[in-house]
Amino acid sequence: MLSSSSLPSFHRAIQSGDFLITAEVAPPKGGDPAHMLSMAHLLNGRVHGVNVTDGSRAVLRMSSLAASVILQQHGIEAICQVACRDRNAIALQADLMGAHALGIHTILALTGDPVKAGDHPNARSVFELESVRLLNLIHKLNGGLDFNDKPLPHGATQLLVGAAVDPQCGSWSGLQRRFERKLAAGAQFFQSQLISDFDRLEKFMTQVAVGSNKPILAGIFLLKSAKNAQFINRCVPGVHIPDAIIDRLGAAADPLHEGMVIAAEQVRHARELCQGVHMMAVNREDLIPQILDLAGIPPLS
């Protein structure tokens, strides 16, 4: 087992009940990680972990595991996303054991976006597992067993695993059922999709997540313009940016700054409801520290 002194800061923050802050970065689309590293370095001291996407929107990028290792080699704590879309149970187990051996101890277990949404629409999907079965698989690996309940002769993994949750899901009963299944499968934290309806988040926290004793991180997205918000409404299932926010962005002299102010307001609102935020600022991760400053969130001690 990892000693308390060697626990990653994200693990320690969960144990301490701190307000958790993570931020998302995408691996490079190519072999040079320089831009990813430059963005991630700006987040040091402001977030407990940098969440590395795994083929988000089914768009080709460097392996999330390789990108996570590169970040940690540069002193940046990584949370490695693992999606089921592209790998069967053998490959998933191989990557998870490799993650453990390479010092990656925090995993976000995802089903994965459909191939047709991405830049290789004719590629073949796998989807042998989905997120709940992936959580169960990781639980077995942590217990020293493989997917077929056979012992691992060279040691168990030690992986802290989280899962996604969508408080804005159209089916309330479906949301509750899936949340409970992920809890039972061993999820230790939850990261939400982009939150635009904070009344819905409050309802989720008070009616579904209450009593789970697991941290929920609300997804906060930097909207760069009214056009950007309209694109999200059109292209991201389950998300509806309210007209009032789109109008604010459209009327602003500096829409990007107004988007930062809106994101900071949302961080403050989320802080009243749940134990953390997951910051998303696609291609402008450098602005996340300024958003946290606007929200009154100090650097990590």
N, C-alpha and C positions, 0 to 999 in steps of 0.2 A: 504493500500500500504506500501511496505517497504520504510523506510526513507533512504535518501542518505547515512547516516552514517552507516546503518545496511546492505547496499547492499553487497553481496559477492564480493570478489576482482575481479573475472572474469567480473561481471557486470560493476563494476566501471572502469575497464580497457577498456571495449568496449566503454563506454560513453566518456572516456578521449582520445580515439583514440590511445591508447598505442599499441606497438607491442605485440601481444598476444602469450603466450606460454602455451600449454597444453601437458600433457603426459598421455599415456595409461597404465593402470594396469588391470590385470585380477583378478577377485575374486578367492578365493581358491577353489580347487576341494576337498571339505570336510568342516568340521566345524571349523577349526582353521585358523583365519585370520592373524596369526603372520607374515608369510612371506610377504603377501601383505602389511601389515603395515610397515614392515622394509624397503621395497622398496619405499613405498609412502613417508615415513618420510625423505628419502634422497632427495626428490624432493621439500620439503618445502623451500620457499624462492627463488626457481628457476622457478616455473611455477605458472600460475594464477589459474589453476584447474587441478585436476587429474580425467581423464576420465575413468569411470568404465564400462567395457564391459558387455553386456547382451547376454550370450550364443553365443559368437563369434564363427564362423565356426560350429555352432550347437553342440558345445562340452559342456557337463554338467559342470556347476560350480555354486557356491553360487549365490543367487539372487543379481542382480546388485543394487537393492534398499537397501537390507540389508547391502551389502558391502559398499555402499555409506554412509549410516548412521554410520557405524562403523568408517569409515575414518573421518567423521566430528566430531564424539565424541572424536577423537584424534587430533583435530585442523587442519585437512587437508581438504581443500575445494574440494568437489566432483562434477563432472559432470556426471549425471546418464544416461547411455544409456537405452532406452526403445525400444524393438523390438516387432514387431507385430506377429511373427511366432507362439508363444506359448500361446497367450491369446486372448480371444474375447473382444468385445467392453466393456462389463461389467467389466471384470478383468483389462483391461487397465485403465479404469476410476478410479477403486478402487485403483490401485497402484499409479496413478498420484495424487489423492487426499491425499493418505497416504504420498507420497513424500513431498507434500506441508506441511502437518501437522508436519512431522518429520524434517523440516528445509532444505530439498533438493529443491533448487529453480532453478537449471539449468538442462535441459533435452536435450539429443540428440535423436531425433526421427528417427527410422530406420525401414525398412521393416523386415530385418533379413535374415540370410543365410538359404539355404534349408536344411531340416533335413538330407537328404541323404549324405550331406557333413560331418556329424559329427559322434559322437560315439554312437548314438542311432538311426541308420538308419531306424528302423522299428517303431519309434514313430510317432504319428499322428500330422501333422501340423494343424494350425488354419488359419492364414492369413485372418481373417475376414476383416482386414484393411491392408493398406500398408502405406508407410511413409507420403504421401501427405494427406491422410484421417486422419492419426494420428495427423498431424500438425493442421488440421481443428478441430479435437476433442479437442486438447489442447487449441486452440483459444476460443472455446466455454466454456470450463471449466474456463478459465481466465475471461470470460465475465459473469460468474454466471449461465451458462446453461449446461445441460447434452447433451449427443450425440443426444437425441431426442428433443432438444430445450425446455426441461422442466426446470424451475428454480431450482437452488440448494438452499434449504432453510437454509443451514448452512454455506453459504459463498462461494465465488469464490476462485479459486486458483490464485497464483501469480508465474507463471513459465516462465522463459526465455527459449525459445526452439530453438534449432539449427537443422540442417539437413546435410546429407552427400551429397557430389558432387564428380563426377569423371571426371575431365578435360580430361582424356585420353580415354573417351568413344568413341567407333568407329563411332557412329552416331552423327555428330555435331548438326544437327537439333533436334534430340532427346534430347541431352544434354541441348540445349537452352530451349526447351519446358519444360523439367522437372524442370530446375532451376527456370524458371518463375512461374511454378505452385507452387513450394515450397515457393517462395517469396510471392505469392498471399495468400498462406495458413498461413503465419505468421512467417516463419523462420527468426530468428534474427541474426544468424551467420551460417557459412557453414564450415564443416570440410571435407577435401578432402581425397580420397583414397591415397595410397602410390604413390608419384610422382617420376617417373623416367625420364620423358620427360619434361624438363623445357621450351622448346620452345612451347610445347602444353599448358602448364600452362600460359605462357605469352599471347598466343592467346586467351585463355579463359578469362583472366583478362581484356584484351583490347577489346574483341568483345562480350562477354556474361555478365560478372559480372560488367562491367563498368556502372556507374550510379545507381547501386543497393543500394549503401551506406550501405552495410552489410559486415562485416569482413569475409574474406576467410582465413582459416588456411590450409596451405599446409602440407600434410602428409609426414613426414620424417621418413624413416625406417632404423634402424641399420642393415646392412648386415655384418654377422659375418665371412663369408668365401665365396669362389667361389662356393662351394657346396650349401651353404645356398641360394645364389643368383640364382643358377640353379634350386633349388627346388621351389623358388617363381615363376620363369618363367614357370615352369611346372604345378604348382598347383594353382596359384592365377589368376583368370580370369581378363583380361584387363590390366595386368601389364607386361611390358617387360623391364628387366634390360639389358642395352646395353652391348655388348660384351666387350667394352673398360673397363667398370667397373669390369666385371667378370675377365678379364685378369689382371687388377690391383690387385685384391684380390688374384688371383692365384699366382702371382709373388711375393707377399709381404712376407717378413720374418715373420711378425706378422700380419696375416690377420685381426684379430679382431681390432687392432689399426688402420690398414688401413681403415677398415670399419667405424671407428669413424671419421677419417679424411674426408672420403667421405661424411658422414652425416653432418659434420660441413660445408663443402663446399656447400652442398645443403641448409643448413639453411641460409648461407650468400646470396645465390642466391635467395631463397624465400623471404628474407627480402627486396630485390629490387623490388619484384613483387606484394606482397600481405601483409595483415596486421597481419599475424601470422603463426605459425607452430604448428603442432600436432606431437609430438615425439613418436615413437613406437620402443621399444627395448625389444622384447619379452624375458623374463627371465633375462635381463640385464638392468633393469631400473636404477640400480645403476650407470651406465655409462652415463646417460643423462646429469648430471651436467658437466661432463668432455667434452662432445660433445659441450655443450653450451659455455664452456670456450674456446674451440678451435675455435668456430665460432665468438668469441668476444662479446658474449651476457652476460652482467653482471648480478649478482643477482638482484632480484626485490628490489626496494627501499621501 
